[in-house]
Amino acid sequence: MKKIAVFLTGIVASLTSITSYADDHGIVQDRPVEIWTCNFQEGKSMADVDAWYDAMNKNAETMENNKFNSFIWTPNFVGDLKSADIALTFSFESLTSMGTTMDEFFGSESGAALFAQFQETFDCSSREVWLVTQKRNAG
């Protein structure tokens, strides 16, 4: 009887451990997302955002830890239309990866120059880090 219980426990454990890999999708994990909520500095526009992202993406390609995604959000329908011109988000694989990337970015001359350009372009009212968990994948 004990052998059957061990055998059934092994089957249940093996079946439940592989379900998260169905359809070639990896395990869904909490991912840290850094959110900067900003307005444009006087005289700045989306053209300046695009120029900053061009420079930032070129710099990221030279970094050892460059596995992050970034999105810009522009208000389309929000309660307070004057709350922000733009939100910039940076998504990382883990909190450890986020810390390593930030150390590398902010600890380098090129990163410091890019952040100075960032501050010339944006007047940010908040900076937050949220843990995001994906609950649906559209495929």
N, C-alpha and C positions, 0 to 999 in steps of 0.2 A: 504494500500500500504506500509506503514511504517513497519508493522509486517512482510510482505513478504521480504522486504529488510533486516531486521534484521535476519530473518530465513535463507535467502540465504547466508548472511555474515557468520553466524555461521557454516553452512555446509561447505563453502569454507575454513574457518579457521580450522575446524576440519580435513578436508581431507588433507590439505597441511601440517598440523603439524604432521601427522602420517606417511607420505611417507618416511621419513628418517629412520624409523624403519623396513622397509620391509625386509623380509628374515632373521629376527632375528639379524640384524646388528644394532649396536648403531649409534648414531650421530657421524659423522666424525668431529673431532676437530683438530685444530692446536696442535701439540705436540712438545715440545722443545726436540731437539736432540743435545747433546754435542758431538763434534767431536775433538779427539786428533789425530794429524798427527805426526807420530814418526818414528825414526830409532832405531834400536837396539843399546844399549851400547856395547862397545867392549866385545866380548866373550859371548854375550847373544843370545838366539835363541827362536824359537817357544816353545820349552820345558819350558823355563822360563815364557813365556806368559801363557801357560797352568797352570803352578804352581801358578802364581799370580791369575789367574781366579779361581782356586780351593779355594784358601784362601779368595779371595774377595767374592765368592758366599757363603762360610760358614759364613763369617762375615755378609753378607746381611741378612741371615736368622735370625740373632739375632737383627736386626734393627727394630724399630717400623714402619718406613716408607721405606719399601723395594720394593715398586711397581715400578720397573724400568726394562727395558730390556737393554741388551748389545750385541753388535755385533762386531766382528773384520772384517776388510776389508783388504785384501792383494791385491797388484796390480797385475792385470792380463794383461791388455792392457791399458797403460797410455802414455801420451805424453812424460813425463820426467821420465824415468825408475829409476832415482836416487833421485826422489823427496822425497820418503818415503818408508820404509820397510812395514809399517802397519798403519792402522787407527783404532782407538778404538772409538766406539760410545756408548752412553748411552742415552736411550729414556725414557722420563717421561710423566706422565699423564697431567701435567700442569706446568706452571712456578712456581706456589706455591709449588707443590709437589717436583719439582726439588730443590727449595731453602731449603725446609724442609729436604730433603734427604742429600743435601750437608752439611747443618748445622750439622746434626747428624753424618755423616761420618767423616768430617774433624774436628769436635769438640770432637771426641772420641779418646782414646789412640789406639784402634785397627785400626781405620781409618787412624790415623797418621802413624802408623807402615806400613800399606798397601801402603800408598802413598810414604813412603820412599822406599819401595821395588819397587814400580812403577818407581820411579826416578832412581833407580839402574839398572832397566831393559831397560828403554826407554830414548832416547834423543828426546824430542818433539819440533818441530819447530812451531806448531800452536795449538791453542785451540779455538774453535768457538762454538757458540750455534746458531742453525738454527731452525726455526719453520717449521715443516713438516705437510703437509695436504695430507691425503690419497684421491686419486681421483678414484681409482679402487680397488676392492677387488676380487681376483681370486676365492674366495669361500673358 
